[in-house]
């Protein structure tokens, strides 16, 4: 019983790590890491129009969640100071994974 709980916990942690790799803020905005300010702004605008809740009346909850994610990503990546801190954090995570 306890071994099963431990295995479940480990599986959840691995899934969370994989999910975090795939959900960087750059990924949310459909951008490659290191994209410039213009590309970030363009990607943001494109996705906001694409996922506007009024365009998805049947899936309004999903659209609102996507918009929140998009806005959160743009809030960080659209600000040069926050973006630099975010890049440093990603670099630190990569270094830790390699060691």
The 8 nearest C-alpha neighbors of each residue, nearest first, counted from 0:
[[1, 3, 2, 4, 5, 6, 7, 8],
 [0, 2, 4, 3, 5, 6, 7, 8],
 [3, 1, 5, 4, 0, 6, 7, 8],
 [2, 4, 6, 0, 1, 5, 7, 8],
 [5, 3, 1, 7, 2, 6, 8, 0],
 [4, 6, 8, 2, 3, 7, 9, 1],
 [7, 5, 9, 3, 8, 4, 10, 2],
 [8, 6, 10, 4, 5, 9, 3, 11],
 [7, 9, 5, 11, 6, 10, 4, 12],
 [10, 8, 6, 12, 11, 7, 13, 5],
 [11, 9, 7, 13, 12, 8, 6, 14],
 [10, 12, 14, 8, 9, 13, 15, 7],
 [13, 11, 15, 9, 10, 14, 16, 8],
 [14, 12, 16, 10, 15, 11, 9, 17],
 [15, 13, 11, 17, 12, 16, 18, 10],
 [14, 16, 18, 12, 13, 17, 11, 19],
 [17, 15, 13, 19, 18, 14, 12, 20],
 [18, 16, 14, 20, 15, 19, 13, 21],
 [17, 19, 15, 21, 20, 16, 14, 22],
 [18, 20, 22, 16, 21, 17, 15, 23],
 [21, 19, 17, 18, 22, 23, 16, 15],
 [20, 22, 18, 19, 23, 17, 26, 27],
 [23, 21, 19, 26, 20, 18, 27, 24],
 [22, 24, 26, 25, 21, 20, 19, 27],
 [23, 25, 72, 27, 26, 22, 28, 76],
 [24, 26, 30, 23, 28, 27, 32, 31],
 [25, 27, 29, 23, 24, 28, 22, 30],
 [28, 26, 24, 25, 29, 22, 69, 23],
 [27, 29, 25, 26, 30, 42, 43, 69],
 [30, 28, 26, 27, 25, 42, 31, 46],
 [31, 29, 25, 28, 26, 32, 34, 42],
 [32, 30, 34, 25, 33, 29, 26, 28],
 [31, 33, 34, 25, 30, 26, 86, 23],
 [32, 34, 31, 35, 86, 25, 30, 36],
 [35, 33, 32, 31, 38, 30, 39, 36],
 [36, 34, 38, 37, 39, 33, 40, 32],
 [35, 37, 39, 38, 40, 77, 34, 76],
 [38, 36, 40, 39, 35, 41, 34, 42],
 [39, 37, 41, 35, 40, 36, 42, 34],
 [40, 38, 36, 42, 37, 41, 43, 35],
 [39, 41, 43, 37, 38, 42, 36, 44],
 [40, 42, 38, 44, 43, 39, 37, 45],
 [43, 41, 39, 45, 40, 44, 28, 38],
 [42, 44, 40, 46, 41, 45, 39, 28],
 [43, 45, 47, 41, 46, 42, 40, 48],
 [44, 46, 42, 48, 43, 47, 49, 41],
 [45, 47, 49, 43, 48, 44, 50, 42],
 [48, 46, 44, 50, 49, 45, 51, 43],
 [49, 47, 46, 51, 45, 50, 44, 54],
 [48, 50, 46, 47, 51, 45, 54, 44],
 [51, 49, 47, 62, 48, 46, 52, 66],
 [50, 52, 48, 53, 54, 47, 49, 62],
 [53, 51, 55, 62, 59, 54, 63, 50],
 [54, 52, 55, 51, 56, 59, 50, 62],
 [53, 55, 52, 51, 56, 50, 49, 59],
 [54, 56, 52, 58, 59, 53, 57, 62],
 [55, 57, 59, 58, 53, 54, 52, 62],
 [56, 58, 55, 59, 60, 54, 52, 61],
 [59, 57, 55, 61, 60, 56, 62, 52],
 [58, 60, 62, 56, 52, 55, 61, 57],
 [61, 59, 63, 62, 58, 64, 52, 57],
 [60, 62, 64, 58, 63, 59, 65, 52],
 [63, 61, 59, 65, 52, 64, 60, 50],
 [64, 62, 66, 60, 65, 61, 52, 59],
 [63, 65, 61, 67, 62, 66, 60, 68],
 [66, 64, 62, 68, 67, 63, 69, 61],
 [65, 67, 69, 63, 68, 64, 70, 62],
 [68, 66, 64, 70, 65, 69, 71, 63],
 [69, 67, 65, 71, 66, 70, 72, 64],
 [68, 70, 66, 72, 71, 67, 65, 73],
 [71, 69, 73, 67, 72, 68, 74, 66],
 [72, 70, 68, 74, 69, 73, 67, 75],
 [73, 71, 24, 69, 70, 75, 74, 76],
 [72, 74, 76, 77, 70, 75, 71, 69],
 [75, 73, 71, 72, 77, 76, 70, 78],
 [74, 76, 81, 73, 72, 82, 77, 78],
 [77, 75, 82, 73, 78, 74, 72, 81],
 [78, 76, 73, 74, 75, 79, 39, 36],
 [77, 79, 81, 76, 80, 75, 82, 74],
 [80, 78, 82, 81, 83, 77, 76, 75],
 [81, 79, 83, 82, 78, 84, 75, 76],
 [80, 82, 84, 75, 78, 83, 79, 85],
 [83, 81, 76, 85, 79, 80, 84, 75],
 [84, 82, 86, 80, 85, 81, 79, 87],
 [83, 85, 87, 81, 82, 86, 88, 80],
 [84, 86, 82, 88, 87, 83, 81, 89],
 [87, 85, 89, 83, 88, 84, 82, 90],
 [88, 86, 90, 84, 85, 89, 91, 83],
 [87, 89, 85, 91, 86, 90, 84, 92],
 [90, 88, 86, 92, 91, 87, 93, 85],
 [89, 91, 87, 93, 88, 92, 86, 94],
 [92, 90, 88, 94, 89, 93, 95, 87],
 [91, 93, 89, 95, 90, 94, 96, 88],
 [92, 94, 96, 90, 95, 91, 89, 97],
 [95, 93, 91, 97, 92, 96, 90, 98],
 [94, 96, 92, 98, 93, 97, 91, 90],
 [95, 97, 93, 94, 98, 92, 91, 90],
 [98, 96, 94, 95, 93, 92, 91, 90],
 [97, 95, 96, 94, 93, 92, 91, 90]]
